[in-house]
Amino acid sequence: MDFDPDGKRLPIKIDTTSNGEFVPTPLTPAEQRANHHAMELVGNAARRIGLSRRKFVISSAGSAATLLAFNKAHGAVGGFFDLHPDSAYDLATLKSQPG
């Protein structure tokens, strides 16, 4: 079953969660900015390489774009994902990443 046919979700997201026993801690402003920036970057990257948002979100480039956005949003407070800046736009670049 496809719960996101339009690709409106991020492949990776910063979110709060709860098992119902407590109220989850709200996202910090930095975490909210990270998710917002990731949504923008995913949409822009999908258009740039000519994929539908849905196809882009489920690709490795969609995950790379999300992590690159998180890097930008959290760069001042740590948190770093080792990705080439073009990974969100070029599947060949992403496949050549170490590890």
Residue, then its C-alpha position, 0 to 999 in steps of 0.5 A: m500500500d502506498f501511503d504517499p503517492d505524491g511524495k509529500r513526505l521526506p525519506i528521512k525526517i526529524d520528528t517527535t514520537s510517543n508511545g502514548e504514555f507521555v506527550p512528546t517534546p516539541l521540535t526545536p526551531a532548528e529541527q523545524r527549519a531542517n525539515h522545512h529546508a529538506m522539503e524545499l531542497v527535495g522539491n527543487a532537486a526533483r525538478r532539476i533532474g526531471l523526476s516526479r517528486r514521488k520518484f525522487v523521494i524514494s530514490s537514494a538522491g532523495s535521501a541524499a538531498t534530505l541529509l544535505a539539508f539537515n547538514k545545512a540546518h544543523g551545521a552550527v551545532g554539529g551533526f554532519f553527514d558525509l555527502h558530496p554536495d551534488s549527491a542530490y542531483d546526480l545518481a552517479t555521484l551518489k553511487s560513487q560515495p565511499g562506504 
